[in-house]
Amino acid sequence: MSKYILPVSVFGTVIGCAVLLKNHVTGGRCPSKATINGKTVIITGANTGIGKETAQELAKRGGRIIMGCRDMEKCEAAAKEIRGHTLNPHVYACHLDLASMKSVREFAERINQEEQHVDVLINNAGVMRCPAWKTEDGFDMQFGVNHLGHFLLTNLLLDKLKESTPSRVINLTSLAHIIGKIDFEDLNWEKKKFDTKQAYCQSKLANVLFTRELAKRLQGTGVTVNAVHPGVVATRLGRHTSLHQSQFSSSVLGPFFSLLVKSPKLGAQPSIYLAVSEDLEGVTGRYYDVMTEKEPAPQALDEEAARRLWEVSSQLVGLEEEGQYHKSNLSAESQSKPA
């Protein structure tokens, strides 16, 4: 019997440490009890995981929730479920495919025409370590969905956000940004061998750089923007990773991994915190690891890279052309007016 004491003790210690570590990394629940009655919240990728739990909690707090999702059948079902659980009738499903710039524009146009205000925009949707897929517009799927789709959406909704001040933009990123690198010569992996891990890390670094540059451009407008790493959460986001691809990993390592990850309900708490906390009124351009403000990786603090990424992204999604067209029209109109 004594020969089993040491292995059992070691096993118990490992499990105990894992539980303590899990409790540490979850960060707990959002400490703010603030309600958001009458406020309109847009959440991308809200039919499952963190997005769905965020939508449900903010609906409980009285928000008018617009769930932007690619799969409308699942989105409608999730919206119906949330309405039933919260007794809030103002939860709506709306089609949004971030892998299509046309879809992003159609969604934004609908919001701008139909909504009186947008108080909170939560850029939650994302893909992680998928194969070398391309978006409808030919962008790398991870860069296109995680960064470019949200970049365009946010810019198209800026006027509405400015009209609704004080308003907030929340960009979900990842701790993976610390090993990310923006390859301006090959953002879409057309020249080098595709690396799904690095493609993901690049897109998450782009989220932080976008947050910081947008915050700088919005100074004094009353619109704040912050980025948040929600922690390691048990969602379908990681379905393309090796843990889910290998039978050994799923069956043997999976149970141990589950001890270290948190539920989508807990994973949603950082987004909820950034959306409602009174303590964050006026706070902008910051990076949060769960609910603690931290300094991001050095490459995420590169102001020149942030500016350049903005300019390149504008060109890729066509914002620069629209801006030039708008300016030329204004110029032509001013010249045609009588003196």
Secondary structure, 3 states (H helix, E strand, C coil): CHHHHHHHHHHHHHHHHHHHHHHHHHCCCCCCCCCCCCCEEEEECCCCHHHHHHHHHHHHCCCEEEEEECCHHHHHHHHHHHHHHHCCCCEEEEECCCCCHHHHHHHHHHHHHHCCCCCEEEECCCCCCCCCCECCCCCEHHHHHHHHHHHHHHHHCHHHHHHCCCEEEEEECCHHHHHCCCCCCCCCCCCCCCCHHHHHHHHHHHHHHHHHHHHHHCCCCCEEEEEEECCCECCHHHHHCHHHHCHHHHHHHHHHHHCCCECHHHHCHHHHHHHHCHHHCCCCCCEEECCEEECCCHHHHCHHHHHHHHHHHHHHHCHHHHHHHHHHHHHHHHHHCCC
